[in-house]
Amino acid sequence: MTVNNIDRDAIAHGKITEKPLRDRPKHPTWVLKLSMAVTGLLFAAFVVFHMVGNLKVFLPAYEDGSRPINVYGKWLREMFYPLLPHEAMLWIFRIVLLAAIILHIYGAFVLTGRSRKSRGKFRRTNLIGGMNSFTSKTMLVTGIVLLAFIIFHILDLTLGVAPAAPTAFEHGHIYANMIASFSRWPVAIFYILAMVVLFLHLSHGIYLAVSDLGITGKRTRAVMLALSYLVPAVVMIGNISIPLSIALGLIH
């Protein structure tokens, strides 16, 4: 903010200044919010797609003994082959998601820093309360927990790196790897808790994205806000059912 009606005497005595209250940021806040909204919705679409694929663990084996989830994993690796090299499309997805998560994390920390700097010693009070306020205040914490979960998940079921992954891990054997991993109760419990955290983070993230993308129509906004709870709830229940069923011995 600058002074429009300049009082030269006041400036001379140091009572007011023509300088902005703060330097112009390198990346405008609206750009960071927009990037977080877009990348957040990208993650939401990915977790839904990922959950649907993982639920194939419940399907019975084919007549030849192969497991549907293993066939699905093979399909992912061979997508658009031979038009594209083997696993090329899978790596494109991974690179896009990696770039998106870097942008999302960067935006989260920068916006949090700006918010705290702008408030100074003052803190938000008289919030409306309830689930929305709780998820709003814990977005950074739940985001950090999810980042730790993503790293563990990759080490466990993608790369097979011990001690995150079980000693019986074999690349390409998705069904057997899931059984071996989730048969460990501490790992199963960690996955279940992570899905609860995902619900909290994703529900408020979609809520914020609706606002940041300028969706203001009353009916459209109402539908989107309903989906902001419905979609994360479906993802949470679907993903929890997998480690819980394996840990209880319902799938073996």
Backbone bond lengths (Angstrom), bond angles and torsions (degrees), N, CA, C in turn:
res aa  C-N    CA-C-N  psi(-1)  N-CA   C-N-CA  omega(-1)  CA-C   N-CA-C  phi
1 M - - - 1.463 - - 1.523 108.61 -
2 T 1.327 117.57 137.28 1.462 121.98 176.68 1.531 108.66 -121.95
3 V 1.332 115.88 164.96 1.459 122.07 -179.38 1.516 108.98 -85.28
4 N 1.332 117.20 127.34 1.461 120.73 -180.00 1.531 111.33 -85.57
5 N 1.316 116.12 -51.08 1.468 120.48 179.60 1.523 108.58 -94.91
6 I 1.318 114.75 95.58 1.453 120.03 -171.00 1.530 111.34 -77.83
7 D 1.302 115.74 128.35 1.461 122.96 173.90 1.526 106.48 -104.32
8 R 1.322 116.10 103.33 1.472 120.58 -174.27 1.523 112.18 -61.27
9 D 1.332 117.25 -38.05 1.471 119.55 179.68 1.525 110.50 -65.65
10 A 1.332 116.95 -40.77 1.468 119.87 179.13 1.518 110.71 -64.63
11 I 1.326 116.03 -39.05 1.461 119.99 177.90 1.523 110.29 -64.00
12 A 1.311 116.01 -42.69 1.459 120.57 -178.50 1.517 111.70 -62.93
13 H 1.312 117.87 -33.30 1.461 121.26 -179.79 1.530 112.18 -91.20
14 G 1.324 116.43 6.19 1.463 120.37 175.32 1.510 115.03 74.02
15 K 1.329 118.08 18.41 1.463 120.75 -178.91 1.531 112.08 -82.10
16 I 1.308 116.84 -31.84 1.466 120.89 175.35 1.520 108.19 -135.61
17 T 1.304 116.08 167.69 1.468 120.01 -177.26 1.519 109.98 -139.40
18 E 1.305 115.94 152.74 1.463 121.66 175.72 1.527 111.42 -88.35
19 K 1.335 116.91 -7.82 1.455 120.32 -177.23 1.529 110.64 -75.65
20 P 1.342 116.97 147.07 1.473 119.46 175.32 1.524 110.35 -61.21
21 L 1.337 116.64 154.42 1.458 120.30 178.99 1.528 111.34 -64.15
22 R 1.337 117.02 -31.55 1.461 120.80 177.01 1.524 108.84 -148.93
23 D 1.312 115.88 157.88 1.454 120.76 -179.34 1.523 110.41 -65.91
24 R 1.324 115.05 150.63 1.456 119.82 176.65 1.526 108.80 -65.63
25 P 1.345 118.71 126.09 1.469 120.67 -177.67 1.519 111.68 -68.23
26 K 1.320 114.79 152.22 1.463 120.09 179.01 1.516 110.96 -62.42
27 H 1.336 116.08 -41.43 1.457 121.68 177.90 1.526 107.88 -119.29
28 P 1.344 117.89 118.93 1.465 120.10 -179.84 1.520 112.14 -57.03
29 T 1.310 115.93 148.93 1.457 120.94 -178.99 1.522 111.69 -59.03
30 W 1.339 116.77 -38.89 1.465 119.11 -177.51 1.524 111.37 -65.36
31 V 1.345 116.86 -31.90 1.464 120.37 177.91 1.529 110.06 -67.99
32 L 1.334 116.06 -43.31 1.464 120.12 179.26 1.525 111.17 -64.43
33 K 1.337 116.46 -41.89 1.468 119.47 179.47 1.520 111.18 -65.60
34 L 1.326 116.08 -39.92 1.465 119.94 178.99 1.520 111.05 -64.79
35 S 1.354 116.81 -42.37 1.460 120.05 179.83 1.523 111.02 -65.69
36 M 1.338 116.74 -36.98 1.460 119.71 178.31 1.528 111.09 -68.90
37 A 1.327 116.94 -36.14 1.461 120.40 178.68 1.526 110.51 -65.61
38 V 1.329 116.59 -46.26 1.463 120.99 -178.32 1.525 111.20 -66.57
39 T 1.337 116.63 -47.31 1.470 119.19 -180.00 1.518 111.10 -67.18
40 G 1.338 117.28 -33.66 1.458 120.50 177.87 1.520 111.70 -64.36
41 L 1.322 116.77 -42.72 1.467 120.49 178.12 1.526 110.65 -68.61
42 L 1.339 116.54 -31.91 1.464 120.39 175.29 1.528 110.01 -63.30
43 F 1.325 116.68 -43.75 1.471 120.55 177.62 1.526 110.90 -64.07
44 A 1.341 116.39 -38.97 1.460 119.94 179.23 1.528 110.48 -61.12
45 A 1.331 116.30 -43.95 1.469 120.27 178.30 1.527 110.56 -64.29
46 F 1.335 115.99 -38.85 1.466 119.75 -178.98 1.523 111.89 -65.63
47 V 1.340 117.50 -44.64 1.466 119.04 -176.71 1.528 110.97 -66.75
48 V 1.343 117.04 -31.40 1.466 119.85 175.75 1.526 109.52 -67.05
49 F 1.332 116.65 -47.29 1.460 122.09 178.63 1.531 110.52 -60.66
50 H 1.329 115.99 -43.47 1.462 122.05 -179.11 1.527 111.30 -64.50
51 M 1.338 116.13 -40.52 1.458 120.15 179.60 1.526 111.32 -64.82
52 V 1.328 116.22 -44.90 1.471 120.19 180.00 1.522 110.68 -58.66
53 G 1.334 116.00 -41.99 1.458 119.65 178.60 1.519 112.07 -65.92
54 N 1.322 116.94 -42.05 1.465 120.82 -178.52 1.522 112.97 -67.84
55 L 1.327 117.20 -27.95 1.463 120.46 -179.89 1.528 112.42 -67.20
56 K 1.321 116.70 -10.34 1.462 120.07 175.95 1.528 111.60 -66.87
57 V 1.325 116.87 -10.97 1.463 120.25 176.94 1.530 110.54 -63.87
58 F 1.326 117.28 -22.40 1.465 121.28 -179.94 1.530 112.94 -82.31
59 L 1.336 117.51 -14.71 1.466 120.59 -177.11 1.527 110.48 -74.87
60 P 1.322 117.28 144.56 1.478 120.15 179.58 1.528 110.94 -69.05
61 A 1.315 116.33 159.20 1.466 121.32 -179.80 1.523 110.36 -66.58
62 Y 1.323 116.41 152.56 1.457 121.57 175.51 1.529 109.43 -72.70
63 E 1.317 115.71 172.42 1.459 120.61 -177.57 1.524 112.66 -60.80
64 D 1.328 116.13 -31.01 1.471 118.89 -179.99 1.529 112.47 -83.40
65 G 1.336 116.71 3.08 1.461 120.24 178.04 1.519 114.65 92.23
66 S 1.332 117.92 -8.77 1.466 120.62 -179.99 1.523 110.44 -74.61
67 R 1.309 115.66 150.66 1.452 122.09 -179.15 1.532 111.08 -95.00
68 P 1.352 117.49 135.70 1.467 120.43 -179.44 1.522 114.01 -54.11
69 I 1.343 116.97 -37.77 1.466 118.65 -177.73 1.527 110.84 -70.87
70 N 1.334 117.92 -29.79 1.464 120.50 175.33 1.522 110.66 -70.34
71 V 1.346 116.11 -38.97 1.469 121.03 177.07 1.530 109.58 -64.30
72 Y 1.323 115.52 -39.85 1.471 120.83 177.34 1.527 110.69 -62.47
73 G 1.326 116.96 -43.20 1.466 120.86 178.37 1.521 111.69 -62.81
74 K 1.315 115.91 -38.46 1.468 120.23 177.71 1.519 110.50 -65.88
75 W 1.331 115.55 -39.64 1.469 119.99 178.17 1.529 111.09 -61.66
76 L 1.336 116.92 -39.96 1.457 120.50 177.89 1.524 111.41 -61.80
77 R 1.322 115.73 -41.59 1.464 119.55 -178.63 1.526 112.37 -70.35
78 E 1.339 116.66 -28.01 1.465 120.60 -176.72 1.520 113.11 -103.97
79 M 1.308 117.55 11.71 1.458 121.11 -179.01 1.530 111.47 -57.81
80 F 1.322 115.92 128.08 1.471 124.57 -179.71 1.528 113.46 65.45
81 Y 1.324 117.17 12.84 1.468 120.31 173.80 1.522 108.67 -82.77
82 P 1.354 121.34 135.90 1.477 127.92 10.91 1.522 115.09 -94.82
83 L 1.355 117.34 8.54 1.462 118.70 176.27 1.521 110.20 -57.10
84 L 1.332 115.81 -41.90 1.456 122.38 174.99 1.518 108.92 -114.68
85 P 1.322 118.46 155.84 1.467 120.38 177.57 1.530 111.57 -58.21
86 H 1.305 116.57 160.17 1.458 122.55 179.97 1.531 110.64 -57.97
87 E 1.321 116.97 129.08 1.461 125.98 -179.28 1.527 113.56 69.06
88 A 1.338 118.50 8.56 1.472 120.56 -177.96 1.523 111.12 -63.38
89 M 1.333 117.27 -45.04 1.464 120.37 -178.05 1.518 110.60 -65.72
90 L 1.318 116.58 -36.65 1.465 120.56 178.17 1.521 110.65 -63.20
91 W 1.329 116.34 -40.51 1.458 119.94 179.02 1.522 111.89 -71.08
92 I 1.338 117.23 -30.88 1.465 119.80 174.79 1.516 109.87 -63.05
93 F 1.346 116.60 -44.45 1.462 120.58 176.68 1.522 110.82 -58.98
94 R 1.318 116.43 -43.96 1.460 120.68 -177.63 1.529 111.27 -64.57
95 I 1.317 117.30 -42.74 1.462 121.10 -179.33 1.525 110.95 -65.45
96 V 1.338 116.10 -42.64 1.467 120.47 178.26 1.528 110.43 -61.72
97 L 1.328 116.57 -44.81 1.463 120.49 179.51 1.531 111.83 -65.75
98 L 1.337 116.41 -37.82 1.462 119.80 178.19 1.524 110.78 -64.67
99 A 1.333 116.86 -44.56 1.465 120.50 178.02 1.526 110.72 -62.72
100 A 1.329 115.74 -39.62 1.466 120.37 -179.61 1.524 111.36 -65.73
101 I 1.323 116.54 -41.73 1.471 118.75 -178.49 1.522 111.47 -69.78
102 I 1.336 117.23 -32.64 1.469 120.33 176.06 1.532 109.78 -65.12
103 L 1.338 117.02 -45.52 1.467 121.11 178.02 1.523 110.89 -62.40
104 H 1.327 115.96 -40.54 1.459 121.03 -177.83 1.529 110.71 -65.71
105 I 1.317 116.90 -44.97 1.466 120.91 -179.64 1.527 110.43 -66.67
106 Y 1.328 116.34 -44.00 1.465 120.29 178.99 1.527 110.59 -59.23
107 G 1.325 116.59 -47.80 1.458 120.69 179.93 1.523 111.90 -61.49
108 A 1.329 116.64 -39.55 1.465 120.81 -178.14 1.524 111.33 -62.95
109 F 1.325 116.97 -46.73 1.466 120.10 -177.66 1.526 111.62 -71.57
110 V 1.327 117.62 -38.33 1.471 119.93 179.99 1.523 110.27 -66.64
111 L 1.331 117.60 -46.26 1.459 120.65 -178.80 1.526 111.33 -66.32
112 T 1.337 117.07 -37.07 1.461 119.76 177.14 1.519 110.47 -64.56
113 G 1.339 117.05 -41.69 1.460 121.12 178.17 1.521 112.09 -63.52
114 R 1.333 116.48 -42.26 1.467 120.04 179.16 1.524 111.06 -65.80
115 S 1.322 115.89 -39.70 1.460 119.70 -179.70 1.530 110.82 -62.63
116 R 1.329 116.65 -45.43 1.465 120.59 -179.46 1.521 111.19 -66.60
117 K 1.332 116.80 -37.38 1.464 120.78 -179.93 1.523 110.70 -67.75
118 S 1.325 116.57 -38.94 1.464 120.53 -179.47 1.520 111.51 -68.78
119 R 1.338 117.10 -39.17 1.461 120.27 179.80 1.525 111.89 -73.69
120 G 1.337 116.31 -29.27 1.451 119.41 -177.60 1.518 111.24 63.76
121 K 1.332 116.39 -129.87 1.459 120.34 -179.12 1.525 112.57 -78.79
122 F 1.332 116.25 -8.53 1.458 119.61 -178.57 1.526 110.40 -86.88
123 R 1.295 116.71 143.80 1.461 122.12 179.18 1.513 109.92 -124.26
124 R 1.328 115.84 154.51 1.461 120.35 -179.64 1.526 110.62 -64.13
125 T 1.310 114.60 133.05 1.476 120.18 178.68 1.523 109.09 -132.97
126 N 1.312 115.64 169.38 1.466 122.40 177.35 1.529 112.38 56.70
127 L 1.345 115.59 39.09 1.458 119.16 175.64 1.523 109.23 -69.84
128 I 1.327 116.25 159.42 1.463 120.12 -174.01 1.525 112.23 -68.33
129 G 1.329 117.86 -18.66 1.460 121.20 179.35 1.514 111.77 81.83
130 G 1.328 115.82 -178.40 1.454 119.93 178.85 1.515 112.58 83.90
131 M 1.352 114.20 -171.81 1.464 121.40 -176.34 1.516 112.41 -59.31
132 N 1.334 117.79 -40.96 1.453 120.31 -175.41 1.526 112.01 -63.57
133 S 1.330 116.95 -40.77 1.462 119.91 178.33 1.524 111.11 -68.49
134 F 1.336 116.32 -39.30 1.461 119.87 179.83 1.523 110.88 -63.06
135 T 1.331 117.48 -47.28 1.469 120.40 -179.55 1.527 111.00 -66.32
136 S 1.338 116.77 -33.52 1.458 120.15 178.54 1.526 111.35 -64.66
137 K 1.333 116.60 -44.62 1.468 121.18 -177.31 1.528 112.51 -72.77
138 T 1.335 117.29 -20.30 1.469 120.22 -175.58 1.531 112.96 -109.07
139 M 1.329 118.15 11.81 1.466 120.26 -176.02 1.526 112.20 -59.23
140 L 1.323 117.66 -42.93 1.462 120.07 -179.06 1.529 110.41 -67.05
141 V 1.314 117.23 -41.25 1.468 121.38 179.98 1.530 110.33 -65.08
142 T 1.337 117.18 -48.87 1.466 120.07 179.98 1.521 111.05 -63.95
143 G 1.327 116.83 -32.97 1.460 120.04 177.26 1.520 112.05 -64.88
144 I 1.340 116.66 -41.46 1.466 121.26 178.55 1.526 110.34 -65.33
145 V 1.338 116.31 -41.74 1.474 120.37 177.90 1.525 110.34 -61.29
146 L 1.328 116.73 -42.52 1.469 120.36 -179.94 1.526 111.18 -66.61
147 L 1.326 117.47 -35.80 1.457 120.21 176.74 1.521 110.37 -62.70
148 A 1.331 116.84 -43.16 1.468 120.73 176.99 1.522 110.62 -62.85
149 F 1.330 116.33 -39.52 1.462 120.54 178.75 1.524 111.37 -64.61
150 I 1.331 117.13 -42.95 1.468 121.27 -179.96 1.530 110.21 -60.07
151 I 1.327 116.42 -44.62 1.465 120.60 179.31 1.530 110.19 -61.33
152 F 1.334 116.48 -46.03 1.464 120.46 179.25 1.519 110.54 -63.34
153 H 1.321 117.13 -43.13 1.461 122.04 -178.59 1.531 111.43 -60.66
154 I 1.326 116.57 -41.38 1.467 120.76 178.72 1.525 110.76 -66.36
155 L 1.334 116.48 -44.13 1.465 120.50 178.10 1.521 111.59 -63.91
156 D 1.330 115.85 -34.55 1.460 121.41 -175.13 1.526 112.39 -77.92
157 L 1.325 117.51 -60.83 1.463 120.59 -169.35 1.520 115.05 -107.27
158 T 1.344 117.89 -3.06 1.471 119.86 176.90 1.523 111.37 -108.76
159 L 1.327 116.68 -51.01 1.463 120.10 -177.29 1.522 113.01 -95.33
160 G 1.325 117.32 -24.62 1.463 120.27 -179.93 1.513 113.42 70.40
161 V 1.332 116.68 38.67 1.462 121.57 -177.80 1.527 109.61 -90.78
162 A 1.323 117.12 122.52 1.463 121.93 176.51 1.527 109.54 -75.06
163 P 1.325 118.85 149.89 1.472 127.97 5.34 1.519 114.36 -88.37
164 A 1.360 118.00 0.30 1.463 119.12 178.90 1.523 110.55 -61.91
165 A 1.330 116.45 -43.33 1.460 121.50 -179.75 1.519 110.80 -91.35
166 P 1.324 117.37 152.56 1.470 120.39 177.08 1.521 110.56 -71.14
167 T 1.318 117.00 158.50 1.470 120.93 -179.27 1.522 111.82 -66.09
168 A 1.339 117.45 -20.98 1.468 120.91 -178.35 1.523 112.68 -85.22
169 F 1.335 118.10 7.03 1.471 121.04 -176.28 1.528 111.40 -60.04
170 E 1.355 115.74 135.62 1.460 122.46 174.60 1.519 108.39 -135.71
171 H 1.311 117.30 128.76 1.467 121.71 -179.44 1.525 109.97 -61.98
172 G 1.325 115.65 132.77 1.453 121.79 178.10 1.510 114.79 90.84
173 H 1.332 117.89 -14.46 1.469 122.20 -179.54 1.536 108.97 -98.95
174 I 1.323 115.54 72.96 1.465 120.96 -172.34 1.521 111.73 -61.33
175 Y 1.330 116.48 -46.50 1.461 120.70 -177.16 1.531 111.05 -59.41
176 A 1.310 116.46 -51.68 1.470 121.28 -178.41 1.526 110.94 -63.67
177 N 1.331 116.88 -37.56 1.463 119.92 179.62 1.527 111.76 -66.32
178 M 1.339 116.79 -38.93 1.460 120.39 178.59 1.528 110.53 -66.50
179 I 1.327 116.55 -42.08 1.457 120.41 178.76 1.532 110.02 -61.40
180 A 1.326 116.01 -46.35 1.466 120.37 -178.42 1.523 111.97 -65.20
181 S 1.329 116.89 -38.37 1.464 120.46 -176.85 1.522 111.63 -73.73
182 F 1.333 116.78 -49.87 1.459 120.03 -174.85 1.529 113.31 -80.55
183 S 1.318 117.48 -4.96 1.461 119.73 172.20 1.520 110.45 -73.41
184 R 1.327 116.15 -13.35 1.470 121.72 175.27 1.534 107.67 -87.69
185 W 1.322 117.06 110.91 1.460 121.00 -174.77 1.533 113.91 -56.60
186 P 1.339 120.18 -42.73 1.475 118.60 178.30 1.528 112.56 -58.37
187 V 1.323 116.77 -38.92 1.465 120.53 179.13 1.524 110.34 -68.83
188 A 1.325 116.88 -43.71 1.468 121.01 179.32 1.527 110.88 -60.33
189 I 1.327 116.87 -43.56 1.462 120.88 179.56 1.522 110.87 -64.68
190 F 1.345 116.97 -39.74 1.466 120.85 178.30 1.527 110.68 -61.94
191 Y 1.325 116.79 -43.27 1.467 120.70 178.56 1.525 110.42 -63.44
192 I 1.321 117.40 -42.61 1.466 120.96 -179.00 1.533 110.86 -63.09
193 L 1.330 116.79 -45.83 1.463 120.65 178.36 1.522 111.08 -63.85
194 A 1.336 116.46 -37.95 1.466 120.64 179.00 1.525 111.13 -63.05
195 M 1.331 117.26 -33.48 1.460 120.39 179.23 1.521 111.57 -71.56
196 V 1.333 117.10 -32.01 1.463 120.33 174.58 1.528 109.28 -66.28
197 V 1.323 116.09 -42.63 1.467 120.99 177.10 1.529 110.33 -63.24
198 L 1.336 116.94 -39.95 1.462 120.91 177.70 1.522 110.73 -60.37
199 F 1.337 116.90 -41.06 1.465 120.46 177.88 1.531 110.73 -59.21
200 L 1.330 117.02 -46.76 1.456 121.27 -178.73 1.529 111.10 -62.56
201 H 1.321 116.00 -45.78 1.468 120.83 -176.78 1.527 111.45 -69.93
202 L 1.317 115.61 -44.60 1.465 120.20 -175.49 1.520 111.56 -70.12
203 S 1.333 117.29 -38.76 1.462 119.73 -178.63 1.527 110.98 -62.46
204 H 1.332 116.70 -45.95 1.469 118.69 179.50 1.526 110.84 -74.17
205 G 1.331 117.08 -30.98 1.459 119.94 178.28 1.521 112.14 -63.00
206 I 1.334 116.48 -44.11 1.471 120.00 177.75 1.523 110.10 -65.78
207 Y 1.329 116.17 -38.77 1.481 121.67 177.19 1.536 110.23 -57.89
208 L 1.337 116.27 -45.49 1.467 119.83 179.45 1.525 111.76 -68.46
209 A 1.347 116.34 -39.41 1.457 120.27 -179.26 1.519 111.42 -61.15
210 V 1.326 116.67 -36.78 1.466 120.97 178.17 1.527 110.09 -58.58
211 S 1.327 116.80 -43.14 1.464 121.05 179.68 1.524 111.65 -72.53
212 D 1.335 116.65 -45.56 1.463 120.54 -175.72 1.522 112.83 -67.78
213 L 1.322 117.64 -24.67 1.467 120.85 178.03 1.526 112.00 -88.43
214 G 1.329 116.52 2.87 1.458 120.79 174.02 1.511 114.82 79.04
215 I 1.339 117.16 25.13 1.465 120.19 178.23 1.526 107.73 -82.48
216 T 1.332 116.10 104.03 1.462 120.57 -173.71 1.524 113.31 -117.60
217 G 1.332 117.71 -9.76 1.463 119.57 178.69 1.515 110.70 -59.45
218 K 1.336 116.96 134.41 1.455 120.85 -173.25 1.521 112.26 -59.18
219 R 1.331 117.72 -49.98 1.458 120.70 -177.72 1.527 111.50 -70.35
220 T 1.331 116.28 -44.82 1.467 120.28 179.64 1.518 110.77 -61.45
221 R 1.321 115.76 -42.00 1.464 120.26 179.96 1.531 111.07 -64.63
222 A 1.336 115.86 -39.57 1.467 119.56 179.25 1.524 111.10 -63.49
223 V 1.336 116.31 -41.00 1.467 120.46 178.41 1.522 110.58 -65.21
224 M 1.333 116.39 -45.20 1.461 120.63 -178.50 1.521 111.58 -64.44
225 L 1.328 116.76 -38.09 1.462 119.91 179.35 1.528 110.79 -68.78
226 A 1.343 116.61 -34.33 1.467 119.68 175.89 1.524 110.04 -65.92
227 L 1.345 115.76 -41.01 1.465 119.84 178.44 1.520 111.77 -66.49
228 S 1.346 116.76 -27.37 1.470 119.96 -178.99 1.520 111.83 -65.20
229 Y 1.326 117.40 -19.90 1.462 121.01 174.75 1.523 111.65 -103.02
230 L 1.333 116.67 -35.54 1.459 120.39 -177.20 1.521 112.20 -67.35
231 V 1.331 117.61 -49.72 1.471 121.37 -177.51 1.527 111.71 -61.81
232 P 1.355 119.53 -50.73 1.470 119.00 177.38 1.527 113.17 -60.47
233 A 1.345 117.17 -34.13 1.466 120.07 179.57 1.524 110.65 -66.34
234 V 1.334 116.94 -42.36 1.474 121.17 178.45 1.524 110.28 -63.98
235 V 1.337 116.38 -42.68 1.463 120.90 178.91 1.525 110.49 -63.34
236 M 1.324 116.91 -43.97 1.464 120.82 -179.95 1.530 111.21 -61.49
237 I 1.329 117.00 -48.77 1.466 120.61 -177.94 1.524 110.63 -65.33
238 G 1.339 116.51 -43.68 1.461 119.95 -179.69 1.513 112.74 -62.67
239 N 1.331 116.14 -44.17 1.468 119.99 -178.80 1.527 112.85 -72.30
240 I 1.334 117.10 -34.85 1.464 119.85 178.74 1.523 110.97 -67.97
241 S 1.332 116.71 -33.49 1.462 120.10 -177.47 1.527 112.33 -61.09
242 I 1.329 117.54 -27.08 1.472 120.48 -176.13 1.528 111.89 -73.28
243 P 1.348 119.14 -60.91 1.475 117.88 -179.94 1.520 112.60 -63.82
244 L 1.337 117.32 -33.21 1.462 119.98 -179.50 1.529 110.73 -66.32
245 S 1.332 116.95 -43.59 1.478 120.50 179.64 1.524 111.49 -64.44
246 I 1.324 115.84 -39.30 1.479 119.45 -179.34 1.525 109.96 -70.84
247 A 1.326 117.15 -43.69 1.471 120.38 -179.17 1.522 111.28 -63.01
248 L 1.337 117.01 -32.70 1.462 121.28 179.97 1.523 112.59 -84.48
249 G 1.326 116.42 -3.01 1.460 120.53 177.86 1.513 114.49 82.22
250 L 1.349 117.78 12.22 1.459 120.96 179.06 1.526 111.33 -73.98
251 I 1.328 116.22 -24.82 1.464 121.98 173.78 1.517 106.97 -122.74
252 H 1.324 116.08 131.17 1.471 118.47 -178.70 1.527 109.60 -152.72
